[in-house]
Amino acid sequence: MKLNLRVGSRVALVLMVFCSSLAARDLNQDEALELRQQGVILPLEQLLQQAMARYPGSRLLEAELEKKHGEYAYEVELVTTEGVVREIKLNATDGALIKDEED
């Protein structure tokens, strides 16, 4: 019985570590600034303009930088003039649109 508990505990630990590495991690402003200064990511202002241009007159609700699978992306949440909340995800390295969906 002890052997099964040890094996089960190890499997659970490996799964927990594996799953946490797949999850997106939000970066703080200091990390974002450092990545920007290193030229790894584009300026937030540039990507915000790109996102907001998709819905003229929209208002920004939130923007956050995240890292998932080694890739950096800005997730921008805005509300359109019609009152619809949109979630726009842009690749922070090259500005490519990853997704644009109603939230």
C-alpha positions in Angstrom: 0.0 0.0 0.0 2.8 2.4 0.8 4.4 1.8 -2.6 1.1 2.8 -4.3 0.9 6.0 -2.3 4.4 7.0 -3.2 3.9 6.3 -6.9 0.6 8.1 -6.8 2.1 11.1 -5.1 5.0 11.2 -7.6 2.6 11.0 -10.5 0.5 13.8 -9.0 3.5 16.0 -8.5 4.7 15.4 -12.1 1.2 16.2 -13.4 1.0 19.4 -11.3 4.4 20.6 -12.6 3.5 19.7 -16.2 0.1 21.4 -16.1 1.5 24.6 -14.4 4.1 24.9 -17.2 1.3 24.8 -19.8 -0.7 27.5 -18.1 -0.4 31.2 -19.1 1.5 33.4 -16.7 0.7 37.1 -16.4 3.9 39.2 -16.3 4.2 42.3 -14.1 5.1 45.7 -15.4 8.8 45.4 -14.4 9.1 42.2 -16.5 7.3 43.8 -19.4 9.6 46.9 -19.3 12.7 44.7 -19.3 11.4 42.6 -22.2 10.6 45.9 -24.1 14.0 47.3 -23.4 15.6 44.1 -24.6 13.6 44.4 -27.8 11.8 41.1 -27.2 8.3 42.6 -27.3 6.8 45.6 -29.1 5.6 48.7 -27.1 2.3 48.3 -25.5 1.1 51.6 -27.0 1.7 50.3 -30.5 -0.3 47.1 -29.8 -3.1 49.1 -28.0 -3.5 51.3 -31.1 -3.7 48.2 -33.3 -6.4 46.6 -31.0 -8.4 49.8 -30.6 -8.3 50.5 -34.4 -10.4 47.3 -34.9 -13.3 49.0 -33.1 -13.1 52.8 -33.5 -14.5 54.7 -30.5 -14.0 51.7 -28.2 -12.8 52.1 -24.6 -10.0 50.2 -23.0 -11.0 48.0 -20.0 -7.8 46.1 -19.4 -4.5 45.0 -21.0 -2.1 42.4 -19.7 1.0 40.7 -20.9 1.2 37.0 -20.6 3.6 34.2 -21.4 2.4 30.8 -22.5 4.4 28.1 -24.2 7.4 30.4 -24.3 5.4 33.0 -26.4 4.4 36.5 -25.2 1.0 37.9 -25.9 -1.0 41.0 -25.0 -4.6 40.3 -24.0 -6.6 43.5 -24.5 -10.2 43.8 -23.3 -12.3 46.7 -24.6 -15.9 47.8 -24.8 -17.2 48.8 -28.2 -19.5 51.8 -28.9 -22.3 49.2 -29.0 -21.5 48.1 -25.4 -20.0 44.8 -26.5 -16.9 43.6 -24.6 -14.2 42.2 -26.9 -11.1 40.2 -26.0 -8.3 40.8 -28.4 -5.1 38.8 -28.2 -2.0 40.0 -30.0 1.4 38.4 -30.3 3.6 40.8 -28.3 6.7 40.0 -30.4 5.3 40.8 -33.9 1.8 42.2 -33.4 0.0 39.4 -35.2 -3.6 38.9 -34.2 -4.1 35.7 -32.3 -7.8 36.1 -31.5 -10.6 38.6 -31.4 -13.8 37.4 -29.8 -16.8 38.6 -27.8 -16.1 38.2 -24.1 
